[in-house]
Amino acid sequence: MESIYYIPTPKQPRTPPHESSRDDRLRVQTLYYDAKWTIDDIILQTNLTRRQVEYALHHRPTPQKHSSGRYILLNTPKRK
């Protein structure tokens, strides 16, 4: 006869994912590119997740403004 054991595990509260700030992303880029730290060292030092560190290394520290995608109706010579 199979016996099924129930092992209770503590439930951890669900917290929203920690979003890294501009300063965190800038710090990660400085440590990686200028100080030549490894990703693992950065994770231990900054208390960020691996995904946050990888995001910081592949993106700019601040979001950039996107164009609206609409073409201008009058170019410069026609406006004059």
Gaussian input, Z-matrix of N, CA and C with variables (Angstrom, degrees):
# hf/3-21g

backbone

0 1
 N
 C     1     B1
 C     2     B2     1     A1
 N     3     B3     2     A2     1     D1
 C     4     B4     3     A3     2     D2
 C     5     B5     4     A4     3     D3
 N     6     B6     5     A5     4     D4
 C     7     B7     6     A6     5     D5
 C     8     B8     7     A7     6     D6
 N     9     B9     8     A8     7     D7
 C    10    B10     9     A9     8     D8
 C    11    B11    10    A10     9     D9
 N    12    B12    11    A11    10    D10
 C    13    B13    12    A12    11    D11
 C    14    B14    13    A13    12    D12
 N    15    B15    14    A14    13    D13
 C    16    B16    15    A15    14    D14
 C    17    B17    16    A16    15    D15
 N    18    B18    17    A17    16    D16
 C    19    B19    18    A18    17    D17
 C    20    B20    19    A19    18    D18
 N    21    B21    20    A20    19    D19
 C    22    B22    21    A21    20    D20
 C    23    B23    22    A22    21    D21
 N    24    B24    23    A23    22    D22
 C    25    B25    24    A24    23    D23
 C    26    B26    25    A25    24    D24
 N    27    B27    26    A26    25    D25
 C    28    B28    27    A27    26    D26
 C    29    B29    28    A28    27    D27
 N    30    B30    29    A29    28    D28
 C    31    B31    30    A30    29    D29
 C    32    B32    31    A31    30    D30
 N    33    B33    32    A32    31    D31
 C    34    B34    33    A33    32    D32
 C    35    B35    34    A34    33    D33
 N    36    B36    35    A35    34    D34
 C    37    B37    36    A36    35    D35
 C    38    B38    37    A37    36    D36
 N    39    B39    38    A38    37    D37
 C    40    B40    39    A39    38    D38
 C    41    B41    40    A40    39    D39
 N    42    B42    41    A41    40    D40
 C    43    B43    42    A42    41    D41
 C    44    B44    43    A43    42    D42
 N    45    B45    44    A44    43    D43
 C    46    B46    45    A45    44    D44
 C    47    B47    46    A46    45    D45
 N    48    B48    47    A47    46    D46
 C    49    B49    48    A48    47    D47
 C    50    B50    49    A49    48    D48
 N    51    B51    50    A50    49    D49
 C    52    B52    51    A51    50    D50
 C    53    B53    52    A52    51    D51
 N    54    B54    53    A53    52    D52
 C    55    B55    54    A54    53    D53
 C    56    B56    55    A55    54    D54
 N    57    B57    56    A56    55    D55
 C    58    B58    57    A57    56    D56
 C    59    B59    58    A58    57    D57
 N    60    B60    59    A59    58    D58
 C    61    B61    60    A60    59    D59
 C    62    B62    61    A61    60    D60
 N    63    B63    62    A62    61    D61
 C    64    B64    63    A63    62    D62
 C    65    B65    64    A64    63    D63
 N    66    B66    65    A65    64    D64
 C    67    B67    66    A66    65    D65
 C    68    B68    67    A67    66    D66
 N    69    B69    68    A68    67    D67
 C    70    B70    69    A69    68    D68
 C    71    B71    70    A70    69    D69
 N    72    B72    71    A71    70    D70
 C    73    B73    72    A72    71    D71
 C    74    B74    73    A73    72    D72
 N    75    B75    74    A74    73    D73
 C    76    B76    75    A75    74    D74
 C    77    B77    76    A76    75    D75
 N    78    B78    77    A77    76    D76
 C    79    B79    78    A78    77    D77
 C    80    B80    79    A79    78    D78
 N    81    B81    80    A80    79    D79
 C    82    B82    81    A81    80    D80
 C    83    B83    82    A82    81    D81
 N    84    B84    83    A83    82    D82
 C    85    B85    84    A84    83    D83
 C    86    B86    85    A85    84    D84
 N    87    B87    86    A86    85    D85
 C    88    B88    87    A87    86    D86
 C    89    B89    88    A88    87    D87
 N    90    B90    89    A89    88    D88
 C    91    B91    90    A90    89    D89
 C    92    B92    91    A91    90    D90
 N    93    B93    92    A92    91    D91
 C    94    B94    93    A93    92    D92
 C    95    B95    94    A94    93    D93
 N    96    B96    95    A95    94    D94
 C    97    B97    96    A96    95    D95
 C    98    B98    97    A97    96    D96
 N    99    B99    98    A98    97    D97
 C   100   B100    99    A99    98    D98
 C   101   B101   100   A100    99    D99
 N   102   B102   101   A101   100   D100
 C   103   B103   102   A102   101   D101
 C   104   B104   103   A103   102   D102
 N   105   B105   104   A104   103   D103
 C   106   B106   105   A105   104   D104
 C   107   B107   106   A106   105   D105
 N   108   B108   107   A107   106   D106
 C   109   B109   108   A108   107   D107
 C   110   B110   109   A109   108   D108
 N   111   B111   110   A110   109   D109
 C   112   B112   111   A111   110   D110
 C   113   B113   112   A112   111   D111
 N   114   B114   113   A113   112   D112
 C   115   B115   114   A114   113   D113
 C   116   B116   115   A115   114   D114
 N   117   B117   116   A116   115   D115
 C   118   B118   117   A117   116   D116
 C   119   B119   118   A118   117   D117
 N   120   B120   119   A119   118   D118
 C   121   B121   120   A120   119   D119
 C   122   B122   121   A121   120   D120
 N   123   B123   122   A122   121   D121
 C   124   B124   123   A123   122   D122
 C   125   B125   124   A124   123   D123
 N   126   B126   125   A125   124   D124
 C   127   B127   126   A126   125   D125
 C   128   B128   127   A127   126   D126
 N   129   B129   128   A128   127   D127
 C   130   B130   129   A129   128   D128
 C   131   B131   130   A130   129   D129
 N   132   B132   131   A131   130   D130
 C   133   B133   132   A132   131   D131
 C   134   B134   133   A133   132   D132
 N   135   B135   134   A134   133   D133
 C   136   B136   135   A135   134   D134
 C   137   B137   136   A136   135   D135
 N   138   B138   137   A137   136   D136
 C   139   B139   138   A138   137   D137
 C   140   B140   139   A139   138   D138
 N   141   B141   140   A140   139   D139
 C   142   B142   141   A141   140   D140
 C   143   B143   142   A142   141   D141
 N   144   B144   143   A143   142   D142
 C   145   B145   144   A144   143   D143
 C   146   B146   145   A145   144   D144
 N   147   B147   146   A146   145   D145
 C   148   B148   147   A147   146   D146
 C   149   B149   148   A148   147   D147
 N   150   B150   149   A149   148   D148
 C   151   B151   150   A150   149   D149
 C   152   B152   151   A151   150   D150
 N   153   B153   152   A152   151   D151
 C   154   B154   153   A153   152   D152
 C   155   B155   154   A154   153   D153
 N   156   B156   155   A155   154   D154
 C   157   B157   156   A156   155   D155
 C   158   B158   157   A157   156   D156
 N   159   B159   158   A158   157   D157
 C   160   B160   159   A159   158   D158
 C   161   B161   160   A160   159   D159
 N   162   B162   161   A161   160   D160
 C   163   B163   162   A162   161   D161
 C   164   B164   163   A163   162   D162
 N   165   B165   164   A164   163   D163
 C   166   B166   165   A165   164   D164
 C   167   B167   166   A166   165   D165
 N   168   B168   167   A167   166   D166
 C   169   B169   168   A168   167   D167
 C   170   B170   169   A169   168   D168
 N   171   B171   170   A170   169   D169
 C   172   B172   171   A171   170   D170
 C   173   B173   172   A172   171   D171
 N   174   B174   173   A173   172   D172
 C   175   B175   174   A174   173   D173
 C   176   B176   175   A175   174   D174
 N   177   B177   176   A176   175   D175
 C   178   B178   177   A177   176   D176
 C   179   B179   178   A178   177   D177
 N   180   B180   179   A179   178   D178
 C   181   B181   180   A180   179   D179
 C   182   B182   181   A181   180   D180
 N   183   B183   182   A182   181   D181
 C   184   B184   183   A183   182   D182
 C   185   B185   184   A184   183   D183
 N   186   B186   185   A185   184   D184
 C   187   B187   186   A186   185   D185
 C   188   B188   187   A187   186   D186
 N   189   B189   188   A188   187   D187
 C   190   B190   189   A189   188   D188
 C   191   B191   190   A190   189   D189
 N   192   B192   191   A191   190   D190
 C   193   B193   192   A192   191   D191
 C   194   B194   193   A193   192   D192
 N   195   B195   194   A194   193   D193
 C   196   B196   195   A195   194   D194
 C   197   B197   196   A196   195   D195
 N   198   B198   197   A197   196   D196
 C   199   B199   198   A198   197   D197
 C   200   B200   199   A199   198   D198
 N   201   B201   200   A200   199   D199
 C   202   B202   201   A201   200   D200
 C   203   B203   202   A202   201   D201
 N   204   B204   203   A203   202   D202
 C   205   B205   204   A204   203   D203
 C   206   B206   205   A205   204   D204
 N   207   B207   206   A206   205   D205
 C   208   B208   207   A207   206   D206
 C   209   B209   208   A208   207   D207
 N   210   B210   209   A209   208   D208
 C   211   B211   210   A210   209   D209
 C   212   B212   211   A211   210   D210
 N   213   B213   212   A212   211   D211
 C   214   B214   213   A213   212   D212
 C   215   B215   214   A214   213   D213
 N   216   B216   215   A215   214   D214
 C   217   B217   216   A216   215   D215
 C   218   B218   217   A217   216   D216
 N   219   B219   218   A218   217   D217
 C   220   B220   219   A219   218   D218
 C   221   B221   220   A220   219   D219
 N   222   B222   221   A221   220   D220
 C   223   B223   222   A222   221   D221
 C   224   B224   223   A223   222   D222
 N   225   B225   224   A224   223   D223
 C   226   B226   225   A225   224   D224
 C   227   B227   226   A226   225   D225
 N   228   B228   227   A227   226   D226
 C   229   B229   228   A228   227   D227
 C   230   B230   229   A229   228   D228
 N   231   B231   230   A230   229   D229
 C   232   B232   231   A231   230   D230
 C   233   B233   232   A232   231   D231
 N   234   B234   233   A233   232   D232
 C   235   B235   234   A234   233   D233
 C   236   B236   235   A235   234   D234
 N   237   B237   236   A236   235   D235
 C   238   B238   237   A237   236   D236
 C   239   B239   238   A238   237   D237

   B1=1.4378
   B2=1.5286
   B3=1.3119
   B4=1.4588
   B5=1.5150
   B6=1.3059
   B7=1.4617
   B8=1.5269
   B9=1.2959
   B10=1.4481
   B11=1.5227
   B12=1.2897
   B13=1.4575
   B14=1.5128
   B15=1.2999
   B16=1.4595
   B17=1.5218
   B18=1.2928
   B19=1.4507
   B20=1.5217
   B21=1.3127
   B22=1.4614
   B23=1.5285
   B24=1.2861
   B25=1.4579
   B26=1.5143
   B27=1.3148
   B28=1.4593
   B29=1.5222
   B30=1.3045
   B31=1.4488
   B32=1.5213
   B33=1.3070
   B34=1.4481
   B35=1.5168
   B36=1.3247
   B37=1.4662
   B38=1.5169
   B39=1.3174
   B40=1.4685
   B41=1.5091
   B42=1.2819
   B43=1.4529
   B44=1.5125
   B45=1.3055
   B46=1.4572
   B47=1.5233
   B48=1.3115
   B49=1.4599
   B50=1.5226
   B51=1.3043
   B52=1.4620
   B53=1.5193
   B54=1.2982
   B55=1.4600
   B56=1.5220
   B57=1.3049
   B58=1.4533
   B59=1.5312
   B60=1.3114
   B61=1.4552
   B62=1.5276
   B63=1.3095
   B64=1.4604
   B65=1.5237
   B66=1.3324
   B67=1.4621
   B68=1.5253
   B69=1.3413
   B70=1.4645
   B71=1.5248
   B72=1.3391
   B73=1.4663
   B74=1.5259
   B75=1.3197
   B76=1.4587
   B77=1.5249
   B78=1.3296
   B79=1.4639
   B80=1.5316
   B81=1.3348
   B82=1.4678
   B83=1.5255
   B84=1.3267
   B85=1.4632
   B86=1.5237
   B87=1.3250
   B88=1.4594
   B89=1.5194
   B90=1.3221
   B91=1.4661
   B92=1.5283
   B93=1.3308
   B94=1.4627
   B95=1.5287
   B96=1.3363
   B97=1.4620
   B98=1.5289
   B99=1.3297
   B100=1.4605
   B101=1.5336
   B102=1.3354
   B103=1.4584
   B104=1.5283
   B105=1.3432
   B106=1.4807
   B107=1.5282
   B108=1.3376
   B109=1.4591
   B110=1.5248
   B111=1.3181
   B112=1.4639
   B113=1.5338
   B114=1.3118
   B115=1.4646
   B116=1.5261
   B117=1.3297
   B118=1.4665
   B119=1.5277
   B120=1.3287
   B121=1.4673
   B122=1.5258
   B123=1.3289
   B124=1.4649
   B125=1.5210
   B126=1.3332
   B127=1.4595
   B128=1.5244
   B129=1.3296
   B130=1.4652
   B131=1.5277
   B132=1.2935
   B133=1.4653
   B134=1.5314
   B135=1.3217
   B136=1.4616
   B137=1.5202
   B138=1.3221
   B139=1.4596
   B140=1.5303
   B141=1.3338
   B142=1.4603
   B143=1.5196
   B144=1.3105
   B145=1.4577
   B146=1.5270
   B147=1.3295
   B148=1.4610
   B149=1.5242
   B150=1.3205
   B151=1.4680
   B152=1.5292
   B153=1.3268
   B154=1.4581
   B155=1.5170
   B156=1.3396
   B157=1.4649
   B158=1.5237
   B159=1.3262
   B160=1.4595
   B161=1.5241
   B162=1.3327
   B163=1.4614
   B164=1.5257
   B165=1.3246
   B166=1.4616
   B167=1.5213
   B168=1.3090
   B169=1.4624
   B170=1.5247
   B171=1.3274
   B172=1.4633
   B173=1.5258
   B174=1.3353
   B175=1.4556
   B176=1.5229
   B177=1.3184
   B178=1.4548
   B179=1.5190
   B180=1.3448
   B181=1.4712
   B182=1.5285
   B183=1.3329
   B184=1.4626
   B185=1.5174
   B186=1.3329
   B187=1.4567
   B188=1.5210
   B189=1.2993
   B190=1.4561
   B191=1.5151
   B192=1.3297
   B193=1.4531
   B194=1.5297
   B195=1.3073
   B196=1.4610
   B197=1.5181
   B198=1.3123
   B199=1.4564
   B200=1.5245
   B201=1.3073
   B202=1.4615
   B203=1.5264
   B204=1.3235
   B205=1.4530
   B206=1.5109
   B207=1.3027
   B208=1.4548
   B209=1.5257
   B210=1.3276
   B211=1.4535
   B212=1.5300
   B213=1.3138
   B214=1.4532
   B215=1.5314
   B216=1.3172
   B217=1.4548
   B218=1.5250
   B219=1.3213
   B220=1.4589
   B221=1.5175
   B222=1.3104
   B223=1.4563
   B224=1.5345
   B225=1.3041
   B226=1.4713
   B227=1.5241
   B228=1.3213
   B229=1.4825
   B230=1.5283
   B231=1.3304
   B232=1.4671
   B233=1.5216
   B234=1.3502
   B235=1.4492
   B236=1.5227
   B237=1.3180
   B238=1.4606
   B239=1.5159
   A1=108.90
   A2=115.23
   A3=119.83
   A4=109.67
   A5=114.20
   A6=117.70
   A7=107.87
   A8=115.19
   A9=120.87
   A10=107.60
   A11=114.28
   A12=119.60
   A13=109.51
   A14=114.75
   A15=120.46
   A16=107.84
   A17=116.38
   A18=121.31
   A19=107.10
   A20=117.43
   A21=118.59
   A22=111.17
   A23=115.10
   A24=120.04
   A25=108.04
   A26=117.02
   A27=118.55
   A28=110.81
   A29=115.40
   A30=119.50
   A31=108.66
   A32=114.28
   A33=118.56
   A34=108.59
   A35=116.51
   A36=118.04
   A37=110.76
   A38=115.11
   A39=119.74
   A40=108.52
   A41=114.45
   A42=119.25
   A43=108.21
   A44=117.50
   A45=118.36
   A46=109.75
   A47=117.35
   A48=119.27
   A49=110.51
   A50=114.67
   A51=120.60
   A52=108.94
   A53=115.33
   A54=119.58
   A55=108.52
   A56=116.21
   A57=118.92
   A58=109.98
   A59=115.39
   A60=120.47
   A61=109.97
   A62=115.25
   A63=120.09
   A64=110.06
   A65=116.68
   A66=120.32
   A67=111.78
   A68=116.63
   A69=120.23
   A70=110.88
   A71=116.51
   A72=119.80
   A73=110.98
   A74=116.67
   A75=120.32
   A76=110.90
   A77=116.46
   A78=120.92
   A79=110.80
   A80=116.43
   A81=120.76
   A82=110.09
   A83=117.10
   A84=119.86
   A85=111.61
   A86=117.33
   A87=120.41
   A88=111.06
   A89=116.63
   A90=119.86
   A91=111.51
   A92=116.64
   A93=119.54
   A94=112.30
   A95=116.59
   A96=119.66
   A97=113.36
   A98=117.95
   A99=120.00
   A100=112.79
   A101=116.55
   A102=119.87
   A103=112.26
   A104=117.30
   A105=123.02
   A106=112.66
   A107=117.13
   A108=121.04
   A109=108.74
   A110=116.14
   A111=120.51
   A112=108.79
   A113=115.62
   A114=120.16
   A115=110.49
   A116=117.27
   A117=120.46
   A118=111.58
   A119=117.52
   A120=120.27
   A121=111.28
   A122=116.17
   A123=120.21
   A124=110.50
   A125=117.30
   A126=121.49
   A127=110.38
   A128=116.65
   A129=119.92
   A130=111.92
   A131=117.13
   A132=121.19
   A133=112.55
   A134=117.77
   A135=120.87
   A136=114.21
   A137=118.82
   A138=122.78
   A139=111.32
   A140=116.88
   A141=122.95
   A142=108.54
   A143=116.72
   A144=120.19
   A145=109.47
   A146=115.21
   A147=119.58
   A148=110.76
   A149=116.46
   A150=120.37
   A151=111.32
   A152=116.87
   A153=119.77
   A154=111.32
   A155=116.39
   A156=120.15
   A157=109.96
   A158=117.49
   A159=120.39
   A160=110.87
   A161=116.69
   A162=119.79
   A163=110.39
   A164=116.31
   A165=120.73
   A166=111.42
   A167=117.57
   A168=120.72
   A169=112.15
   A170=117.68
   A171=120.28
   A172=113.97
   A173=117.47
   A174=120.90
   A175=110.06
   A176=115.04
   A177=120.08
   A178=109.68
   A179=117.10
   A180=118.97
   A181=113.73
   A182=117.22
   A183=119.64
   A184=109.32
   A185=117.54
   A186=119.11
   A187=110.81
   A188=116.34
   A189=121.68
   A190=109.71
   A191=115.82
   A192=121.12
   A193=109.71
   A194=115.49
   A195=120.64
   A196=109.15
   A197=115.75
   A198=118.54
   A199=109.27
   A200=116.27
   A201=120.08
   A202=111.82
   A203=116.92
   A204=120.14
   A205=113.64
   A206=117.63
   A207=121.02
   A208=109.05
   A209=115.88
   A210=120.38
   A211=109.98
   A212=116.45
   A213=119.02
   A214=108.71
   A215=115.81
   A216=120.01
   A217=111.48
   A218=116.28
   A219=120.39
   A220=109.16
   A221=116.04
   A222=117.33
   A223=108.74
   A224=117.30
   A225=121.77
   A226=114.17
   A227=121.01
   A228=118.56
   A229=112.85
   A230=118.73
   A231=121.02
   A232=111.46
   A233=116.87
   A234=120.06
   A235=110.77
   A236=117.04
   A237=120.61
   A238=109.56
   D1=131.73
   D2=179.82
   D3=-78.15
   D4=135.79
   D5=174.79
   D6=-111.20
   D7=134.98
   D8=-179.31
   D9=-106.22
   D10=122.10
   D11=179.45
   D12=-97.80
   D13=135.89
   D14=176.26
   D15=-105.02
   D16=119.50
   D17=178.93
   D18=-108.17
   D19=112.32
   D20=-179.41
   D21=-70.89
   D22=137.65
   D23=176.71
   D24=-123.30
   D25=140.15
   D26=-179.71
   D27=-68.18
   D28=138.22
   D29=178.89
   D30=-87.82
   D31=133.50
   D32=178.99
   D33=-97.67
   D34=141.62
   D35=179.88
   D36=-65.33
   D37=142.10
   D38=178.46
   D39=-82.08
   D40=114.44
   D41=177.45
   D42=-106.19
   D43=149.06
   D44=177.48
   D45=-63.83
   D46=148.91
   D47=-178.19
   D48=-61.37
   D49=136.59
   D50=-179.40
   D51=-70.89
   D52=122.06
   D53=179.44
   D54=-93.24
   D55=129.17
   D56=-178.41
   D57=-75.10
   D58=143.01
   D59=-178.10
   D60=-87.05
   D61=173.28
   D62=177.54
   D63=-61.27
   D64=-39.26
   D65=179.23
   D66=-64.27
   D67=-38.99
   D68=177.08
   D69=-62.88
   D70=-44.93
   D71=-178.81
   D72=-65.48
   D73=-39.06
   D74=178.01
   D75=-66.64
   D76=-39.57
   D77=178.15
   D78=-63.36
   D79=-42.10
   D80=179.46
   D81=-62.60
   D82=-45.55
   D83=-179.46
   D84=-64.67
   D85=-37.70
   D86=179.04
   D87=-66.67
   D88=-44.80
   D89=-179.85
   D90=-64.86
   D91=-37.96
   D92=-176.30
   D93=-76.47
   D94=-49.70
   D95=-173.05
   D96=-84.98
   D97=-37.92
   D98=-176.34
   D99=-91.92
   D100=-44.57
   D101=-177.40
   D102=-89.57
   D103=-6.60
   D104=177.80
   D105=60.12
   D106=37.84
   D107=175.61
   D108=-78.90
   D109=155.53
   D110=174.47
   D111=-84.13
   D112=164.11
   D113=179.64
   D114=-62.90
   D115=-39.33
   D116=179.72
   D117=-63.55
   D118=-39.79
   D119=177.42
   D120=-64.82
   D121=-38.31
   D122=179.45
   D123=-66.22
   D124=-40.67
   D125=179.22
   D126=-60.99
   D127=-44.13
   D128=-179.87
   D129=-66.92
   D130=-38.85
   D131=-175.37
   D132=-75.87
   D133=-39.68
   D134=-172.45
   D135=-97.70
   D136=-9.11
   D137=-179.54
   D138=60.81
   D139=38.36
   D140=174.59
   D141=-107.76
   D142=162.96
   D143=176.83
   D144=-81.67
   D145=164.34
   D146=179.07
   D147=-61.51
   D148=-39.03
   D149=-179.77
   D150=-63.67
   D151=-38.81
   D152=178.98
   D153=-66.65
   D154=-38.39
   D155=178.85
   D156=-67.76
   D157=-43.46
   D158=179.11
   D159=-64.05
   D160=-38.67
   D161=177.49
   D162=-62.66
   D163=-43.07
   D164=-178.96
   D165=-63.88
   D166=-32.12
   D167=-178.49
   D168=-79.70
   D169=-22.81
   D170=-176.59
   D171=-103.68
   D172=-2.31
   D173=-178.64
   D174=-130.99
   D175=164.42
   D176=175.88
   D177=-72.78
   D178=153.91
   D179=-178.60
   D180=-61.97
   D181=-33.00
   D182=179.31
   D183=-119.61
   D184=146.09
   D185=177.44
   D186=-65.57
   D187=144.22
   D188=-177.89
   D189=-101.36
   D190=150.04
   D191=-179.85
   D192=-71.73
   D193=131.68
   D194=178.06
   D195=-94.55
   D196=146.30
   D197=176.47
   D198=-75.28
   D199=158.19
   D200=-176.31
   D201=-73.75
   D202=-18.89
   D203=179.76
   D204=90.12
   D205=-4.42
   D206=-179.86
   D207=-91.12
   D208=137.06
   D209=178.75
   D210=-78.35
   D211=149.05
   D212=176.82
   D213=-72.79
   D214=143.99
   D215=-175.07
   D216=-79.43
   D217=-37.32
   D218=179.34
   D219=-119.20
   D220=123.35
   D221=176.17
   D222=-84.45
   D223=175.78
   D224=-172.07
   D225=-58.46
   D226=-46.44
   D227=-179.28
   D228=-63.03
   D229=-37.64
   D230=-179.86
   D231=-70.00
   D232=-32.47
   D233=179.99
   D234=-66.59
   D235=-36.47
   D236=-179.23
   D237=-71.45

